[in-house]
Amino acid sequence: MAAALQRVRSAVTGRVLPRSCSRQRAVSTGRTFQPKRWPLPFLLVSSGGYLGYQKYKWSEQPEGAPPVVATDTQVALYRSFPTRLLSRAWGRLNGVELPTWLRKPVYSLYIWTFGVNMQEAAVEDLIHYRNLGEFFRRRLKPAVRPLCANSCLISPADGKILHFGQVKNSEVEQVKGVTYSLESFLGPQKRRENDSSSFRDRLLSSPDNDLFHVVVYLAPGDYHCFHSPTNWKVERRRHFPGSLLSVNPGVARLVKELFCLNERVALTGQWQHGFFSLTAVGATNVGSIRVYFDQELQTNVPRYSKGSFHDRSYVSIDNHLSQAADKGGVAAVEGEGVVLQKGAVVGEFNLGSTIVLLFEAPKDFSFRLQAGQRIRVGEGLGSL
């Protein structure tokens, strides 16, 4: 009888009265249920799948249609990925010494995957590279990258030409149809009193000159050092902490102002025609950007202020910088900056990334390039 009354009460209240504590856990109602926290790998996989699907949809746009870029919400979702943390973890993994017996199979897999040409490496024996970092930063044989003598400007890196041309209206194209702000990319510059000219015009030293740009994308299989594209003098380094989003051409077509969002190191100064800058842009797993003559530079630090940047002037240089710079076509001139010779090695990435050149030149400067073409260090970019 008692059991029958219990079933009637349960039907009226919509609840099952537990017989014991163990039974209570088995039939716990929704009001006391605590949902499981989804693990980070599931979030990464599901979000990555969503972004991949969106990229597939964008790739189906008809030819000639205006570019479709990611919305602010989609970019915010992408930026929420812990890419800086992953990049630091990848950097530590790169420094782990591999057992001798494991080096050849690991590096051979990487070579096969990314098409690395080890015949150009100064050391072809894979056993020589103690860890992944040494393998990624391998040096080349001296004769494999001759410098083009007929061009005043050469490629600073091995890679692919994403875009090039004149800078108009203080907007720069990262790929065709997708732009970023020149001022956001380089940061504020000194403005003369009562000067109402545009940011682009303030960089120019002569009205007879124009401002040009070229973007070189380094894939994971490319040579990871970057070189001086001309004879010039570096006066300042500006470091922008930021995100570490992928910079491969597919993402560059989707994320507006991608290069302004990512961490980057801008070297600015002067060459024979006026303003010149070389900017190394970080990317996922490429939080480490190294400039050989600047030992103070530290990238991908755990904490930073959003929108901040850190300047260092090379015009008033110290002995430490002089000692680091005085080699390999790099010279520190007391009180005047760091003088780089054409083709001198300047720095390195931990993996593939992007180099952006912005420079002043006479209006008759012409590029000898095609968007999407492969290029190597020392090959000519253009001429007067």
DOKE-917029 format. One line per 3 residues: number of its first residue (from 1); their letters; for each residue x, y, z of N, C-alpha, C. Coordinates in steps of 0.2 Angstrom, whole numbers, plus 2048, in hexadecimal, padded with zeros to 3 digits. Atoms other than C-alpha are relative to their C-alpha. Layout:
BEGIN
NUM> a> X,Y,Z,X,Y,Z,X,Y,Z | ...
# end
This chain:
BEGIN
1> maa> 804,7FA,800,800,800,800,804,806,800 | 7FC,7FA,7FF,80E,80C,805,804,801,7F9 | 7FC,800,807,817,808,7F4,7FB,804,7FB
4> alq> 805,7FE,804,807,80C,7EB,7FF,808,801 | 801,7F9,7FE,804,81D,7F4,807,804,7FD | 7FA,7FD,802,817,821,7F0,7FF,802,7F8
7> rvr> 800,800,807,814,81E,7DD,7FB,806,7FE | 805,7FA,802,804,82A,7DD,803,806,802 | 7FD,7F9,7FE,80D,838,7E6,806,802,7FB
10> sav> 7FB,7FF,805,81B,836,7D9,7FD,803,7FA | 803,7FE,806,80F,838,7CB,7FD,807,800 | 803,7FA,7FF,807,847,7D2,806,806,800
13> tgr> 7FA,7FB,7FF,818,851,7D6,804,7FF,7FA | 7FB,800,805,821,84B,7C7,807,7FE,802 | 7FA,801,7FD,82F,845,7D2,800,7F8,802
16> vlp> 7FF,807,7FE,836,833,7D6,803,801,807 | 7FD,800,7F9,839,832,7E9,805,7FB,800 | 7FA,805,7FF,84A,82A,7EC,7FF,7FB,805
19> rsc> 800,805,7FB,84B,81A,7F6,806,800,804 | 7FA,800,7FD,85D,81D,7FA,804,806,7FD | 7FC,7FB,803,86B,829,7F7,803,7FE,7FA
22> srq> 7FD,803,807,872,81E,7E9,7FB,801,7FB | 806,7FF,805,861,81E,7E1,7FF,807,7FE | 801,7F9,801,860,831,7E3,805,802,7FA
25> rav> 7FB,7FE,805,870,833,7D8,7FE,7FD,7FA | 802,803,806,869,828,7CB,7FA,803,7FC | 806,7FD,802,859,831,7C9,7FF,808,801
28> stg> 800,7F9,7FE,85E,843,7CD,7FC,804,7FA | 804,7FC,805,852,850,7C5,805,805,7FD | 7FD,7FB,804,857,85D,7B9,802,806,804
31> rtf> 7FF,7FA,7FC,856,86B,7C6,807,800,804 | 7F9,801,7FC,866,864,7CF,806,7FE,7FB | 7FB,803,805,86F,85E,7BF,805,806,7FF
34> qpk> 7FB,7FB,801,880,867,7BD,803,7FE,7F9 | 7FD,802,807,886,866,7AA,807,800,801 | 7F9,801,800,897,860,7A7,804,806,7FC
37> rwp> 7FC,7FB,804,8A4,86D,7A1,803,7FC,7FA | 7FD,803,806,8A9,869,790,808,801,800 | 7F9,7FF,800,8BC,866,78E,802,804,7FB
40> lpf> 7FD,7FB,805,8C7,872,785,801,7FD,7F9 | 800,803,807,8CB,865,777,7FA,800,7FC | 806,800,804,8B9,864,773,7FE,807,7FE
43> llv> 801,7F9,803,8B7,877,772,804,801,7FA | 7FB,7FF,806,8C6,878,767,7FE,7FD,7FA | 802,804,806,8C0,86A,75B,7F9,803,7FE
46> ssg> 807,7FE,802,8AE,870,75B,800,807,7FD | 7FF,7F9,803,8B3,883,758,804,800,7FA | 7FC,800,807,8C0,87E,74B,7FC,7FD,7FB
49> gyl> 804,802,805,8B3,874,742,7FB,805,7FD | 805,7FB,802,8A7,882,742,804,805,7FB | 7FC,7FB,804,8B5,88E,73B,801,7FD,7F9
52> gyq> 7FE,804,807,8BA,881,72E,7FA,800,7FC | 806,800,805,8A8,880,728,7FE,807,7FE | 801,7F9,803,8A6,893,727,805,801,7FB
55> kyk> 7FB,7FF,805,8B7,893,71D,7FE,7FD,7FA | 803,804,806,8AF,886,711,7FB,804,7FD | 805,7FC,803,8A0,891,70F,803,806,7FC
58> wse> 7FD,7FA,803,8AA,8A0,70C,804,7FF,7F9 | 7FC,802,806,8B5,897,6FF,7FB,7FE,7FA | 805,801,805,8A5,893,6F5,7FD,806,7FD
61> qpe> 802,7F9,803,8A3,8A6,6F1,802,800,7F8 | 7FE,800,807,8A2,8A8,6DE,806,805,7FE | 7FA,7FC,802,8B1,8AF,6D5,7FE,807,7FE
64> gap> 801,7F9,801,8B2,8C2,6D4,7FB,803,805 | 804,7FD,7FB,8A6,8C4,6E3,804,804,805 | 7FC,7FD,7FB,8AB,8D0,6F0,802,7FC,806
67> pvv> 7FE,804,7FB,8B5,8C8,6FE,7FB,800,806 | 804,801,7FA,8AB,8C1,70D,804,7FF,806 | 7FB,801,7FB,8B4,8C4,71D,7FC,7FE,806
70> atd> 804,802,7FA,8B0,8BD,72E,7FD,805,804 | 804,7FB,7FC,8A4,8C6,73A,804,801,806 | 7FD,7FE,7FA,8AA,8CE,74A,7FF,7FA,805
73> tqv> 801,806,7FB,8A2,8BF,754,804,7FA,7FE | 7FC,806,802,8AB,8B2,749,808,802,802 | 7F9,7FF,7FE,8BC,8BB,74C,801,800,807
76> aly> 800,800,7F9,8B8,8BD,75E,801,7F8,803 | 800,807,7FE,8B5,8AA,75F,807,7FD,7FF | 7FA,802,802,8C5,8A7,756,806,802,805
79> rsf> 7FB,7FE,7FC,8CF,8B2,761,800,7FE,808 | 801,803,7F9,8C8,8A9,771,804,7FA,800 | 7FB,806,800,8D3,89A,76C,806,802,804
82> ptr> 7FA,7FF,7FC,8E2,899,778,806,800,7FC | 7FA,800,804,8EE,89C,76A,807,802,803 | 7FA,7FE,7FD,8FB,8A5,774,803,7FA,805
85> lls> 7FE,805,7FC,8FB,897,781,802,7FA,7FC | 7FE,805,804,8FC,88A,774,807,801,7FC | 7FA,7FE,803,90A,893,76B,806,800,805
88> raw> 7FB,801,7FB,914,894,77B,802,7F9,802 | 7FF,808,7FF,911,881,77E,804,7FD,7FA | 7FC,803,806,917,87E,76C,807,802,800
91> grl> 7FA,7FD,800,926,889,76F,804,7FB,805 | 7FC,804,7FC,92B,87E,77E,801,7F9,7FD | 7FF,807,803,928,86E,775,806,800,7FB
94> ngv> 7FA,7FF,805,934,875,767,807,7FF,803 | 7F9,800,7FD,942,876,774,801,7F9,803 | 7FF,806,7FD,940,864,77A,805,7FC,7FC
97> elp> 7FB,804,804,94F,85A,775,7FD,7F9,7FE | 803,806,803,94A,84B,76A,805,7FA,801 | 7FC,805,800,952,83A,76C,803,7FF,7F9
100> twl> 7FC,800,807,95F,837,75E,7FC,7FB,7FB | 803,805,804,955,828,758,7F9,802,7FD | 806,7FE,801,945,832,757,800,806,7FB
103> rkp> 7FF,7FA,804,94C,841,74D,7FE,7FF,7F9 | 801,801,807,94C,83A,73C,7F9,7FF,7FE | 807,801,802,93A,834,73B,7FC,806,801
106> vys> 804,7FA,7FF,933,843,743,801,806,7FB | 7FF,7FB,805,93C,84F,738,7FE,7FE,7F9 | 802,803,807,939,844,728,7F9,801,7FF
109> lyi> 808,7FF,800,926,845,72C,7FF,807,7FE | 801,7F9,801,927,858,72D,802,802,7F9 | 7FD,7FF,806,932,859,71D,7FB,7FE,7FA
112> wtf> 805,803,804,925,84E,714,7FA,804,800 | 806,7FC,800,916,858,71A,800,806,7FD | 800,7F9,802,91C,869,716,805,801,7FA
115> gvn> 7FC,7FF,806,928,866,707,806,804,802 | 7FA,7FC,7FE,938,86C,710,805,7FD,7FB | 7FA,802,804,947,86C,705,806,800,804
118> mqe> 7FA,800,7FB,955,866,710,807,800,7FC | 7FA,7FF,803,962,867,702,803,807,800 | 7FD,7F9,7FF,963,87A,705,802,801,807
121> aav> 7FE,7FE,7F9,966,878,717,808,7FF,801 | 7F9,800,7FF,977,87B,71E,802,7F9,803 | 7FF,806,7FD,976,86B,728,7FA,7FB,7FD
124> edl> 805,805,803,96D,85D,71E,7FE,7FA,805 | 801,805,7FB,96F,850,72C,7FB,801,805 | 805,7FF,7FC,95F,84F,735,802,7FE,808
127> ihy> 7FD,802,7F9,968,847,745,803,806,803 | 7FC,7FA,7FD,971,858,747,7FB,804,804 | 804,7FB,7FD,961,861,74C,7FD,7FD,807
130> rnl> 802,803,7F9,95E,85E,75F,7F9,800,802 | 807,7FF,7FE,94C,864,760,7FD,803,7FA | 804,7FD,805,93E,86B,755,802,807,7FE
133> gef> 7FF,7F9,800,943,87D,758,807,801,7FB | 7FA,800,804,955,87A,750,7FE,7FE,7F9 | 802,802,807,94D,871,741,7FC,806,7FD
136> frr> 803,7FB,803,941,87F,73E,804,806,7FE | 7FC,7FA,801,94E,88D,73F,807,7FE,7FD | 7FA,802,804,95B,883,734,802,806,7FC
139> rlk> 7FD,7FB,804,967,88E,72B,801,7FD,7F9 | 7FF,802,807,96A,88D,718,807,800,7FE | 7FA,800,803,979,88A,70E,801,807,7FD
142> pav> 7FF,7F9,802,981,89B,709,7FE,802,7F9 | 801,7FE,807,97F,89A,6F6,7F9,7FF,7FE | 807,802,803,96D,894,6F5,7FB,806,800
145> rpl> 804,7FA,801,966,8A6,6F7,804,806,7FE | 7FD,7FA,802,96F,8B2,6EC,7FC,806,800 | 804,7FA,800,96A,8C4,6ED,800,803,7F9
148> can> 802,7FD,806,962,8CC,6DE,804,807,800 | 7FD,7F9,800,96E,8DB,6D9,7FC,805,7FC | 804,7FB,804,962,8E3,6CD,7FA,803,803
151> scl> 806,7FE,7FC,955,8E6,6DA,802,804,806 | 7FF,7FD,7FA,955,8F3,6E7,7FD,7FD,806 | 803,803,7FA,94A,8E9,6F2,7FF,7F8,7FE
154> isp> 800,807,801,94B,8D6,6F4,7FB,7FD,806 | 805,804,7FB,93F,8C9,6FD,804,7FF,807 | 7FD,802,7F9,943,8C8,710,7FF,7F9,802
157> adg> 801,807,7FE,93D,8B6,711,7FE,7FC,7FB | 803,805,805,938,8A6,708,7F9,800,802 | 808,801,7FF,925,8A5,706,7FC,801,7FA
160> kil> 805,7FF,805,916,8AA,6FC,7FE,808,800 | 802,7F9,800,912,8BC,6F6,7F8,800,801 | 807,800,7FF,901,8BF,6FE,7FD,806,7FC
163> hfg> 802,7FA,804,8FF,8D1,6F7,805,805,800 | 7FB,7FB,800,908,8E0,6F2,7FD,806,7FC | 803,7FA,803,905,8F2,6EB,801,806,804
166> qvk> 800,7F9,7FC,903,904,6F0,7FB,800,806 | 805,7FF,7FB,8FB,909,700,7FC,806,7FF | 804,7FA,802,8EC,914,6FD,7FB,801,806
169> nse> 805,7FE,7FB,8E1,91D,70A,802,7FD,807 | 7FD,802,7FA,8EC,917,718,7FD,7F9,802 | 803,807,7FF,8E4,905,716,805,7FC,7FB
172> veq> 7FC,805,803,8EF,8F6,711,7FC,7FA,7FF | 803,807,802,8E9,8E6,708,804,7FB,803 | 7FD,806,7FE,8EE,8D6,711,7FF,7FB,7FB
175> vkg> 802,803,806,8E6,8CD,703,7FC,804,7FC | 804,7FC,805,8DC,8D3,6F4,7F9,801,803 | 806,7FE,7FD,8CD,8DC,6FB,7FF,800,807
178> vty> 801,800,7F9,8D0,8DA,70D,806,804,803 | 7FB,7FB,7FE,8D9,8E9,716,801,800,807 | 7FF,7FF,7F9,8E0,8EE,726,803,808,801
181> sle> 7FE,7F9,7FF,8E4,900,72D,808,800,801 | 7F9,7FF,7FF,8F6,906,72B,802,803,806 | 7FF,7FD,7F9,8F5,910,73B,800,7FB,805
184> sfl> 800,805,7FB,8EF,901,745,806,7FB,7FF | 7FA,805,801,8FD,8F6,73D,806,803,803 | 7FA,7FD,7FD,90B,902,741,800,804,806
187> gpq> 801,7FC,7FA,904,90B,74F,801,808,7FF | 800,7F9,801,904,91E,752,807,802,7FE | 7F9,7FD,801,912,929,74B,800,807,802
190> krr> 800,7F9,7FE,918,93A,74F,7FD,804,7FB | 803,7FC,805,90D,947,748,802,807,801 | 7FE,7FA,7FF,913,958,744,7FA,805,802
193> end> 805,7FC,7FE,90A,967,74B,7FC,803,7FA | 804,7FD,805,8FB,96D,741,800,7FB,7F9 | 800,804,806,8FD,95E,735,7FA,7FC,800
196> sss> 806,804,801,8ED,957,72F,800,7FB,7FA | 7FF,805,805,8F4,94B,722,7FE,7F9,802 | 802,807,7FE,8EF,939,721,806,7FC,803
199> frd> 7FB,804,7FD,8F9,92C,72A,805,7FE,7FB | 7FC,803,805,900,925,71A,805,806,7FE | 7FC,7FA,802,906,937,715,805,802,805
202> rll> 7FB,7FE,7FB,90F,93A,725,806,7FB,800 | 7FA,805,800,91A,92B,722,805,802,7FA | 7FC,7FF,806,920,932,711,804,806,801
205> ssp> 7FB,7FA,800,92F,93E,710,800,804,7FA | 800,7FC,806,92C,944,6FF,7F9,7FF,7FC | 806,801,804,91C,948,6F5,801,7FC,7F9
208> dnd> 7FF,803,806,924,940,6E6,800,7F8,801 | 800,807,7FE,924,92F,6EF,7F9,7FD,802 | 806,804,7FE,917,922,6F3,801,7FB,805
211> lfh> 7FF,805,7FB,914,915,700,7FE,7F9,7FD | 801,807,803,915,902,6FB,800,7FB,805 | 800,805,7FB,913,8F2,704,800,7F9,7FC
214> vvv> 800,807,802,916,8DF,701,800,7FC,806 | 801,805,7FB,911,8D0,70B,802,7FA,7FE | 7FD,807,801,91B,8C0,70C,7FD,7FB,805
217> yla> 802,805,7FB,913,8B1,714,805,7FA,800 | 7FB,806,7FF,91F,8A3,71B,7FC,7FA,802 | 804,806,7FF,917,892,71B,805,7FC,805
220> pgd> 7FC,804,7FB,91D,885,729,806,7FD,7FD | 7FB,803,803,928,87D,71C,806,804,7FE | 7FC,7FB,803,931,88D,717,806,801,805
223> yhc> 7FB,7FE,7FC,942,893,71D,7FE,806,805 | 803,7FB,7FC,93E,89D,72D,803,806,802 | 7FC,7F9,7FF,94B,8AB,72E,7FD,805,7FB
226> fhs> 802,7FA,805,947,8BC,727,806,804,800 | 7FA,7FC,802,954,8C7,71F,7FE,808,7FF | 801,7F9,802,957,8DA,71B,7FE,800,7F9
229> ptn> 802,7FF,807,94E,8DE,70B,804,805,7FC | 7FD,7FA,803,959,8ED,707,806,802,805 | 7FB,7FC,7FC,967,8F8,70E,7FC,805,804
232> wkv> 804,7FB,7FC,95E,902,71C,802,800,807 | 7FE,7FE,7F9,95F,909,72E,7FA,7FF,804 | 805,802,7FC,954,902,73B,800,805,806
235> err> 800,7FB,7FA,94F,910,748,7FC,7FE,806 | 804,802,7FB,942,908,752,7FD,7FA,7FF | 804,806,800,93A,8F8,757,7FA,801,804
238> rhf> 806,7FF,7FD,928,8F8,75C,7FC,7F9,800 | 802,806,7FF,921,8E8,764,7F8,800,802 | 807,800,7FE,90E,8E5,764,7FE,7F9,802
241> pgs> 803,806,7FE,908,8D7,76F,7F9,7FF,7FD | 807,801,803,8F8,8CF,768,7FE,7F9,800 | 802,807,801,8EF,8BF,762,805,7FD,7FC
244> lls> 7FB,804,804,8F8,8B1,759,7FB,7FC,7FC | 804,803,804,8EB,8AD,74C,804,7FD,7FA | 7FC,803,806,8F0,8A3,73C,800,806,7FB
247> vnp> 7FF,7FB,805,8F6,8AE,72E,800,7FD,7F9 | 800,803,807,8F4,8A1,720,7FC,804,7FB | 804,7FB,805,8ED,8A9,710,7F8,7FF,801
250> gva> 807,802,7FF,8DC,8A0,714,7FD,805,805 | 802,7FC,7FA,8DA,8A9,725,801,807,7FE | 7FF,7F9,801,8E1,8B9,71E,7FA,803,7FB
253> rlv> 805,7FE,804,8D3,8BA,711,7F9,801,804 | 806,800,7FC,8C6,8B8,71F,800,805,806 | 800,7FC,7FA,8CC,8C2,72E,803,807,7FE
256> kel> 7FE,7F9,801,8CD,8D5,72B,804,802,805 | 7FB,7FD,7FB,8DB,8DE,733,804,7FA,804 | 7FD,806,7FD,8E3,8CD,737,807,802,803
259> fcl> 7F9,7FF,7FE,8F5,8D4,738,800,805,805 | 800,7FB,7FA,8EF,8E2,744,7FE,7FC,806 | 802,804,7FA,8E8,8D5,750,805,7FC,803
262> ner> 7FB,804,7FE,8F7,8CA,750,806,804,803 | 7FA,7FE,7FE,907,8CC,75A,805,802,7FB | 7FC,7FE,805,914,8D5,750,806,804,802
265> val> 7FA,7FC,7FF,925,8DD,750,802,805,7FA | 7FF,7FB,806,927,8ED,745,807,803,801 | 7F9,7FC,800,939,8F3,741,7FF,806,7FB
268> tgq> 801,7FA,805,938,905,739,806,804,800 | 7FA,7FC,801,945,910,732,800,803,7F9 | 7FF,7FC,807,94C,918,722,804,7FC,7FB
271> wqh> 7FB,802,805,953,912,712,801,806,7FB | 7FE,7FA,804,959,91C,703,7FA,804,7FD | 806,7FC,802,947,921,6FE,7FC,803,805
274> gff> 804,7FE,7FA,940,925,70F,7FE,7FB,805 | 803,805,7FB,935,91B,71B,801,7F9,7FE | 7FF,808,802,938,908,71C,7FE,7FD,807
277> slt> 801,804,7FA,931,8FB,728,7FF,7F9,7FE | 800,808,800,932,8E8,72A,7FC,7FE,806 | 804,803,7FA,924,8E0,735,800,7F9,7FF
280> avg> 801,807,7FF,925,8CE,73B,7FA,7FF,803 | 807,801,7FD,913,8C8,73E,800,7F9,803 | 801,806,7FC,911,8BA,74B,7FA,7FC,7FD
283> atn> 805,805,802,905,8AB,748,7FF,7FB,805 | 801,806,7FC,8FE,89C,750,806,7FB,800 | 7FA,804,7FF,90D,892,757,806,804,7FE
286> vgs> 7FA,7FC,802,918,8A0,752,800,807,805 | 800,7FA,7FB,918,8AB,762,807,803,801 | 7F9,7FE,7FF,92B,8AC,762,802,803,7F9
289> irv> 7FD,7FC,806,931,8BA,756,807,802,803 | 7F9,7FE,7FE,944,8BD,758,803,805,7FC | 7FC,7FB,804,94E,8CC,752,807,7FF,803
292> yfd> 7FA,802,7FD,960,8C7,754,804,806,803 | 7FC,7FA,7FD,967,8D9,758,7FC,803,806 | 804,7FD,7FB,95A,8DC,765,7FE,7FA,805
295> qel> 801,805,7FB,95C,8D1,774,7FB,801,805 | 805,7FE,7FC,94F,8DA,77E,7F9,7FE,7FE | 807,802,803,940,8D5,773,7FE,7F9,803
298> qtn> 803,806,7FE,935,8C8,77B,7F9,800,7FE | 807,801,803,925,8C2,772,7FC,7FB,803 | 805,805,7FD,916,8B8,777,801,7FF,808
301> vpr> 800,801,7F8,917,8BC,78A,7F9,7FF,802 | 807,802,7FD,909,8B5,795,7FB,806,800 | 805,7FB,7FF,901,8C6,799,802,806,7FC
304> ysk> 7FE,7FA,803,900,8D6,78F,7F9,804,800 | 806,7FC,800,8F4,8E5,78E,7FE,801,7F8 | 803,800,807,8E8,8E5,77F,801,807,7FD
307> gsf> 7FF,7FA,804,8ED,8F2,772,806,804,802 | 7FA,7FD,7FE,8FD,8F6,77A,806,7FE,7FB | 7FA,801,804,90E,8F7,771,806,802,804
310> hdr> 7FA,7FF,7FC,920,8F8,777,806,803,7FB | 7FB,7FD,805,92D,904,76E,807,7FF,803 | 7F9,7FF,7FE,940,903,76E,803,803,7FB
313> syv> 7FD,7FC,805,94A,910,765,807,7FD,800 | 7F9,802,802,95B,90A,75D,804,806,7FF | 7FC,7FA,801,960,91C,75B,805,802,805
316> sid> 7FB,7FF,7FA,968,91D,76C,801,7F9,802 | 7FF,807,7FE,96F,90B,76D,806,800,805 | 7FB,802,7FB,97A,903,77A,805,7FB,7FE
319> nhl> 7FB,805,802,989,8F8,77A,7FD,7F9,7FF | 803,807,801,97E,8E8,77C,7FE,7FF,7F9 | 803,800,807,975,8EC,76C,806,800,7FB
322> sqa> 7FB,800,805,985,8F0,763,804,7FA,7FF | 7FD,806,801,98D,8E0,767,7FC,7FB,7FC | 804,805,804,97E,8D6,761,7FF,802,7F9
325> adk> 801,7FE,807,97C,8E0,751,806,7FF,7FC | 7FA,7FF,804,98E,8E1,74B,802,7F9,7FD | 7FE,806,803,98E,8D1,741,7FB,7FE,7FA
328> ggv> 805,803,805,986,8C9,731,7FD,805,7FC | 803,7FB,804,983,8D9,727,7FB,805,804 | 804,7FB,7FB,97B,8E2,737,805,804,804
331> aav> 7FB,7FB,7FD,984,8F1,73E,7FC,805,804 | 803,7FB,7FC,97F,8FC,74D,804,806,7FF | 7FC,7FA,800,984,90E,74A,7FE,804,806
334> ege> 801,7FC,7F9,986,918,75A,7FB,806,7FF | 805,7FA,800,977,924,75C,7FC,800,7FA | 804,800,807,970,920,74A,7FB,7FB,7FF
337> gvv> 804,806,801,968,90F,74B,804,7FA,7FE | 7FD,806,802,96B,8FE,744,800,800,7F8 | 800,800,807,971,8FD,732,800,7F9,7FE
340> lqk> 801,806,803,96C,8EE,728,802,800,7F9 | 7FE,801,807,974,8E8,718,7FB,7FC,7FD | 804,804,804,96A,8E1,70A,802,7F8,801
343> gav> 7FF,807,800,968,8CE,70D,802,7FE,807 | 7FE,802,7F9,96E,8CE,720,7FA,7FD,803 | 805,804,7FC,965,8C2,72B,7FE,805,806
346> vge> 802,7FB,7FB,95A,8CC,737,7FD,7FC,806 | 803,804,7FB,950,8BF,741,7FD,7FA,7FE | 803,806,802,945,8B0,741,7FA,7FF,804
349> fnl> 807,802,7FD,934,8A8,745,801,7F9,802 | 800,807,7FD,931,898,74E,7FD,7FB,7FB | 803,804,805,926,892,740,7FE,804,7FA
352> gst> 802,7FC,806,91E,899,730,7FC,807,803 | 803,7FA,7FE,917,8AB,731,7FF,805,7FA | 801,7FB,806,916,8BC,727,805,805,801
355> ivl> 7FC,7FA,800,921,8CA,723,7FD,805,7FC | 803,7FA,803,91A,8DB,71E,805,805,7FF | 7FB,7FA,802,925,8E8,715,7FB,806,7FE
358> lfe> 804,7FA,802,91E,8FA,715,806,805,7FE | 7FA,7FC,802,92A,906,70C,7FE,806,7FB | 801,7FA,804,92B,917,704,805,800,7FA
361> apk> 7FC,800,806,931,918,6F2,7FD,805,7FB | 802,7FC,806,930,923,6E2,7FA,7FD,7FD | 806,803,803,91F,921,6D9,801,7FC,7FA
364> dfs> 7FF,805,805,927,918,6CB,803,7F9,802 | 7FE,807,7FD,92C,909,6D6,7FB,7FB,7FD | 804,805,803,925,8FA,6CE,802,7F9,803
367> frl> 7FF,807,7FE,923,8E8,6D5,801,7FB,7FA | 800,805,804,928,8D9,6CC,7FE,7F9,803 | 803,805,7FD,91D,8CD,6D4,7F9,7FE,7FE
370> qag> 807,802,801,90C,8C3,6D3,7FE,7FE,807 | 803,803,7FA,901,8C0,6E1,7FF,7F8,800 | 800,807,800,902,8AE,6E7,807,7FD,7FE
373> qri> 7FA,803,802,913,8AB,6E0,805,7FE,806 | 7FB,802,7FC,921,8A2,6E9,806,805,7FF | 7FB,7FB,800,930,8AD,6EE,805,7FD,805
376> rvg> 7FB,802,7FB,941,8AA,6F7,804,806,802 | 7FC,7FA,7FD,94D,8B5,701,805,801,7FA | 7FC,7FE,805,957,8BF,6F5,7FE,802,7F9
379> egl> 803,7FE,807,94C,8C0,6E6,7FD,807,800 | 802,7F9,800,947,8D1,6E0,7F8,801,801 | 807,7FE,7FF,936,8D9,6E5,7FE,805,7FB
382> gsl> 801,7FA,805,937,8E8,6D9,806,804,7FF | 7FB,7FB,802,941,8F6,6D2,7FD,806,7FE | 802,7F9,802,941,908,6CD,802,801,7F8
# end
